[in-house]
Amino acid sequence: MKALVYLGPRRMELQDVPDPKVGPGDSLVRVHASAVCGSDLHGFREASPRRIPPLVMGHEVSGVVESVGEGADASLAGGRVIVKPVVSCGACPRCAEGRPNLCPDRKLMGMDFPGGFADACVLPARQVVRVPDGLAAEIACLAEPLANALHTVGRAVRAGDTVLAIGAGAIGLFATRAAVLAGASAVLVSDPLEQRLALAEAQGGRALPTQDPVAAIREATRGLGVDVVLDAAGFPATWALALECVRFGGRIEAIGLGKPEGPVSYHAVVSKGVTITGSYACVDADFDAALELLASGAVDVAAWVTRMPLAEGQAAFEALVDRTDLVKVVLTP
């Protein structure tokens, strides 16, 4: 079969690779669409200790179950599905309490085992979810990043909250829409790119000026600061912005991981009594909610999704890294 193989920084190549083998409990998914995540771009831009070449990346995947292994649910065969890419152990305390996304032994598809930038992929059959009729594969594969945003917003945002979303990439746009649907009184959005701010406004957010977002937030909140910050970027500058703009006793959700580490104002955290929570992946209920929102049209991604063939994967990654007019690219075999 064909697969887009990551060979090192800024090197992707379409190769012939062996067909994946289906083991007991597994499902073989014929890939119809696989979206490029920001974490995939991290590996493409620079050497990453988390993504070791040669590697088939891709974890935002939709397709059709072609076959299942011994012991798996035979009724899955032939069904249209999305994949849940975080595979947990199922036995640790975090898994037992319903938080498999925080399993210390979790494995991520496209990083710890081959992913969906290929004609087909294999993963445990318990990791696939049926897709509603009528939902296109190119849209269904975005249920995973939407589910991540729903997981964060569902925990952090209450009806009537004022919210600051930092970053209007895919996760930031999803978080903006999720906060609006959660009943936030206002969702202010900060991003350095005007075209992305326009997309955020289409999701129900309110764009902040690129030059001085802090002053605009002070004016909008009468100097109090926002109740909740959703940082979908994760850079030192965005952490600083979050701490400056959150109200006393407010909440910050760290979703983005643009940089693995950086300085934080301990004084702001302590003196404001801020709660900072990291957010990783999602749980089953978030996938179900994401599929329902996409199928109903309550979350509309048509304006910011670009479709490209898998054979142009190198060009797709280069465009996402080097250009500013693309938000989300979905690769199709």
C-alpha positions as CSV (number, residue, x, y, z in Angstrom):
1,M,0.0,0.0,0.0
2,K,1.0,3.7,-0.2
3,A,1.9,5.7,2.9
4,L,3.3,9.2,3.5
5,V,6.5,8.5,5.5
6,Y,8.2,11.1,7.7
7,L,11.9,10.8,7.1
8,G,13.2,13.8,9.1
9,P,12.8,17.5,9.4
10,R,10.9,18.9,6.3
11,R,11.1,15.5,4.6
12,M,8.0,13.5,3.7
13,E,7.9,10.8,1.0
14,L,5.1,8.7,-0.5
15,Q,6.4,5.2,-0.3
16,D,5.2,1.6,-0.9
17,V,5.0,-0.1,2.5
18,P,3.8,-3.5,3.6
19,D,0.1,-3.9,4.1
20,P,-0.7,-3.7,7.9
21,K,-1.5,-7.0,9.6
22,V,-4.7,-7.5,11.7
23,G,-4.1,-9.1,15.0
24,P,-6.6,-10.4,17.6
25,G,-9.0,-7.6,18.7
26,D,-7.8,-5.3,15.9
27,S,-9.6,-3.5,13.1
28,L,-8.2,-2.7,9.7
29,V,-9.5,0.8,8.6
30,R,-9.3,1.8,4.9
31,V,-8.5,5.5,5.2
32,H,-10.7,7.9,3.4
33,A,-9.4,11.1,5.0
34,S,-6.7,12.1,7.5
35,A,-6.2,15.6,8.7
36,V,-2.9,17.2,9.6
37,C,-2.6,18.2,13.3
38,G,-0.3,20.9,14.7
39,S,1.6,18.2,16.5
40,D,2.4,16.5,13.1
41,L,3.8,19.9,12.0
42,H,6.1,20.0,15.0
43,G,7.7,16.8,13.9
44,F,7.9,18.0,10.3
45,R,9.5,21.4,11.2
46,E,12.3,20.1,13.4
47,A,13.7,16.9,14.9
48,S,11.4,15.7,17.6
49,P,12.2,13.2,20.3
50,R,8.5,12.1,20.2
51,R,8.3,11.4,16.5
52,I,11.2,9.2,15.4
53,P,11.6,8.7,11.6
54,P,10.8,6.7,9.5
55,L,7.3,7.1,10.7
56,V,3.8,7.2,9.3
57,M,2.1,10.1,11.1
58,G,-1.6,11.1,11.2
59,H,-4.1,10.5,14.0
60,E,-7.2,12.5,12.8
61,V,-8.6,9.7,10.7
62,S,-11.9,8.6,9.1
63,G,-12.5,5.6,6.9
64,V,-14.3,2.3,6.5
65,V,-13.6,-0.9,8.6
66,E,-12.4,-3.4,6.0
67,S,-11.8,-6.3,8.4
68,V,-11.5,-7.2,12.1
69,G,-9.4,-9.6,14.0
70,E,-10.3,-12.5,16.1
71,G,-12.3,-11.5,19.1
72,A,-13.3,-8.1,17.7
73,D,-16.9,-7.0,17.0
74,A,-17.6,-8.5,13.6
75,S,-20.5,-6.0,13.0
76,L,-17.9,-3.2,12.6
77,A,-16.8,-4.6,9.3
78,G,-18.1,-2.4,6.4
79,G,-19.0,0.5,8.7
80,R,-17.9,4.1,8.3
81,V,-15.8,5.2,11.3
82,I,-13.5,7.7,12.9
83,V,-10.6,6.5,15.1
84,K,-9.9,7.3,18.7
85,P,-6.1,7.6,18.4
86,V,-5.1,7.5,22.1
87,V,-4.8,3.8,23.1
88,S,-4.8,3.3,26.9
89,C,-4.0,0.3,29.0
90,G,-7.5,0.0,30.4
91,A,-6.3,-1.2,33.8
92,C,-4.6,1.7,35.6
93,P,-6.3,4.1,38.1
94,R,-6.8,6.8,35.4
95,C,-8.5,4.4,33.0
96,A,-10.6,3.0,35.8
97,E,-11.9,6.5,36.7
98,G,-12.9,7.1,33.1
99,R,-9.9,9.2,32.1
100,P,-8.0,7.0,29.6
101,N,-6.6,10.1,28.0
102,L,-4.4,10.5,31.1
103,C,-3.2,6.8,31.1
104,P,0.5,6.9,31.9
105,D,1.0,4.0,29.5
106,R,-1.1,5.4,26.6
107,K,0.1,5.1,23.0
108,L,-0.7,7.7,20.3
109,M,-1.4,6.6,16.8
110,G,0.9,8.3,14.3
111,M,3.6,8.6,17.0
112,D,3.9,5.3,18.9
113,F,2.5,3.1,16.1
114,P,1.8,3.8,12.4
115,G,-0.9,6.4,11.7
116,G,-3.4,7.4,9.1
117,F,-1.3,9.1,6.4
118,A,-1.7,5.9,4.4
119,D,-4.1,3.8,2.4
120,A,-5.0,1.8,5.5
121,C,-4.2,1.6,9.2
122,V,-4.6,-0.9,12.0
123,L,-5.6,-0.2,15.6
124,P,-7.7,-1.9,18.3
125,A,-11.3,-2.3,17.3
126,R,-12.4,-0.7,20.5
127,Q,-10.8,2.5,19.2
128,V,-13.2,3.1,16.3
129,V,-16.5,5.0,16.4
130,R,-19.3,4.8,13.8
131,V,-19.9,8.0,11.7
132,P,-23.4,9.3,11.3
133,D,-25.0,8.8,7.9
134,G,-24.5,11.8,5.6
135,L,-21.3,13.1,7.3
136,A,-18.5,13.3,4.7
137,A,-15.2,11.6,5.5
138,E,-13.3,14.9,5.1
139,I,-15.4,16.4,7.8
140,A,-15.8,13.4,10.1
141,C,-12.0,13.1,10.6
142,L,-12.1,16.5,12.3
143,A,-14.2,15.0,15.2
144,E,-11.0,14.2,17.0
145,P,-9.6,17.8,17.3
146,L,-13.2,19.1,17.9
147,A,-13.5,16.5,20.7
148,N,-10.3,17.8,22.3
149,A,-11.7,21.3,22.3
150,L,-15.0,20.1,23.7
151,H,-13.2,18.3,26.5
152,T,-11.5,21.5,27.6
153,V,-14.4,23.8,27.2
154,G,-16.8,21.4,28.9
155,R,-14.6,21.5,32.0
156,A,-13.7,25.1,32.0
157,V,-16.5,27.3,30.7
158,R,-19.8,28.0,32.5
159,A,-22.8,29.8,31.1
160,G,-22.3,33.6,31.4
161,D,-18.5,33.4,31.5
162,T,-16.3,35.8,29.6
163,V,-13.7,33.8,27.7
164,L,-10.5,34.6,25.9
165,A,-9.4,32.2,23.2
166,I,-5.7,32.6,22.3
167,G,-4.9,31.4,18.8
168,A,-7.3,30.9,15.9
169,G,-5.9,27.8,14.4
170,A,-8.1,24.7,14.2
171,I,-8.2,24.0,18.0
172,G,-8.7,27.7,18.8
173,L,-11.6,27.9,16.3
174,F,-13.1,24.8,17.7
175,A,-12.7,26.0,21.2
176,T,-14.2,29.4,20.3
177,R,-17.3,27.7,18.9
178,A,-17.6,25.3,21.8
179,A,-17.4,28.2,24.3
180,V,-20.2,30.0,22.4
181,L,-22.3,26.8,22.4
182,A,-21.6,26.4,26.2
183,G,-23.3,29.8,26.8
184,A,-20.3,32.1,27.3
185,S,-21.5,35.7,27.4
186,A,-18.5,36.7,25.2
187,V,-15.7,34.8,23.5
188,L,-12.8,37.2,22.7
189,V,-10.3,35.9,20.3
190,S,-6.6,36.9,19.9
191,D,-4.5,36.0,16.9
192,P,-1.8,37.9,14.9
193,L,-3.5,37.0,11.6
194,E,-6.5,39.1,10.5
195,Q,-7.8,36.3,8.2
196,R,-8.0,33.9,11.1
197,L,-9.7,36.4,13.3
198,A,-12.4,36.7,10.6
199,L,-12.9,32.9,10.8
200,A,-13.2,33.1,14.6
201,E,-15.9,35.7,14.2
202,A,-17.8,33.4,11.9
203,Q,-17.7,30.8,14.8
204,G,-19.3,33.4,17.1
205,G,-16.2,34.9,18.6
206,R,-15.3,38.6,18.9
207,A,-12.0,39.5,17.3
208,L,-9.5,41.5,19.3
209,P,-7.2,44.0,17.7
210,T,-3.8,42.5,16.7
211,Q,-1.8,45.4,18.1
212,D,-3.1,45.8,21.6
213,P,-5.4,42.9,22.7
214,V,-4.8,43.6,26.4
215,A,-6.3,47.1,26.2
216,A,-9.3,45.8,24.4
217,I,-9.8,43.0,27.0
218,R,-9.6,45.6,29.8
219,E,-12.3,47.7,28.1
220,A,-14.5,44.7,27.4
221,T,-14.3,43.5,31.0
222,R,-14.3,46.9,32.7
223,G,-10.8,46.2,33.9
224,L,-11.7,42.9,35.7
225,G,-10.2,40.5,33.2
226,V,-11.9,37.4,31.7
227,D,-13.2,34.4,33.7
228,V,-11.5,31.8,31.5
229,V,-8.6,31.7,29.1
230,L,-8.3,29.0,26.5
231,D,-4.7,29.0,25.3
232,A,-4.7,27.1,22.1
233,A,-1.2,28.3,21.1
234,G,1.1,27.5,24.0
235,F,4.1,29.9,23.6
236,P,5.8,31.9,26.4
237,A,4.1,35.1,25.0
238,T,0.6,33.5,25.1
239,W,1.1,32.2,28.7
240,A,2.1,35.8,29.6
241,L,-1.0,37.1,27.8
242,A,-3.2,34.6,29.6
243,L,-1.9,35.6,33.0
244,E,-2.3,39.3,32.3
245,C,-5.8,39.0,31.0
246,V,-7.4,36.5,33.4
247,R,-9.4,37.9,36.4
248,F,-8.5,37.3,40.0
249,G,-9.6,33.8,40.8
250,G,-9.9,33.0,37.1
251,R,-9.1,29.8,35.2
252,I,-6.6,29.1,32.4
253,E,-6.8,26.0,30.2
254,A,-3.5,25.2,28.5
255,I,-4.4,23.3,25.3
256,G,-1.7,24.3,22.8
257,L,1.9,23.2,23.1
258,G,3.8,25.5,20.7
259,K,6.9,25.2,22.9
260,P,7.6,22.5,25.4
261,E,8.7,24.9,28.2
262,G,9.1,28.6,29.0
263,P,9.0,31.2,31.8
264,V,5.9,31.8,33.8
265,S,5.1,34.6,36.2
266,Y,4.8,32.9,39.6
267,H,3.7,36.2,41.1
268,A,0.8,36.4,38.7
269,V,-0.3,32.8,39.4
270,V,-0.1,33.2,43.2
271,S,-1.3,36.8,43.7
272,K,-4.3,36.3,41.4
273,G,-5.1,32.9,42.8
274,V,-5.3,31.5,39.2
275,T,-6.1,27.9,38.4
276,I,-4.1,26.6,35.5
277,T,-5.1,23.2,34.0
278,G,-3.4,21.3,31.3
279,S,-5.7,19.6,28.8
280,Y,-4.7,16.5,26.8
281,A,-6.9,14.7,24.3
282,C,-10.5,13.7,25.3
283,V,-12.8,10.9,26.4
284,D,-15.5,8.9,24.7
285,A,-18.4,11.3,25.4
286,D,-16.5,14.1,23.7
287,F,-16.2,12.1,20.5
288,D,-19.9,11.4,20.5
289,A,-20.7,15.1,21.0
290,A,-18.2,16.2,18.3
291,L,-19.8,13.9,15.7
292,E,-23.3,15.1,16.6
293,L,-22.2,18.8,16.2
294,L,-20.5,18.2,12.9
295,A,-23.4,16.1,11.5
296,S,-26.0,18.7,12.6
297,G,-24.0,21.7,11.2
298,A,-23.8,23.4,14.6
299,V,-20.0,23.4,13.9
300,D,-19.2,24.4,10.4
301,V,-15.7,24.0,9.1
302,A,-16.3,24.6,5.3
303,A,-14.5,27.9,5.3
304,W,-11.2,26.8,6.6
305,V,-10.6,23.2,5.5
306,T,-8.4,22.5,2.5
307,R,-8.4,19.1,0.8
308,M,-5.3,17.7,-0.8
309,P,-4.3,14.3,-2.1
310,L,-2.0,12.1,0.0
311,A,0.5,12.1,-2.9
312,E,1.0,15.8,-2.4
313,G,1.7,15.3,1.3
314,Q,5.1,17.0,1.2
315,A,3.7,20.1,-0.4
316,A,0.8,20.1,2.0
317,F,3.1,20.1,5.0
318,E,5.4,22.7,3.5
319,A,2.4,25.0,2.8
320,L,1.1,24.6,6.4
321,V,4.5,25.6,7.7
322,D,5.5,28.3,5.3
323,R,2.1,30.0,4.5
324,T,-0.5,31.8,6.6
325,D,-3.6,31.3,4.4
326,L,-4.1,27.6,5.4
327,V,-5.7,26.5,8.7
328,K,-6.5,22.8,8.3
329,V,-5.5,20.4,5.5
330,V,-7.2,17.1,5.1
331,L,-5.3,14.5,3.0
332,T,-7.2,11.9,1.0
333,P,-5.7,8.8,-0.6
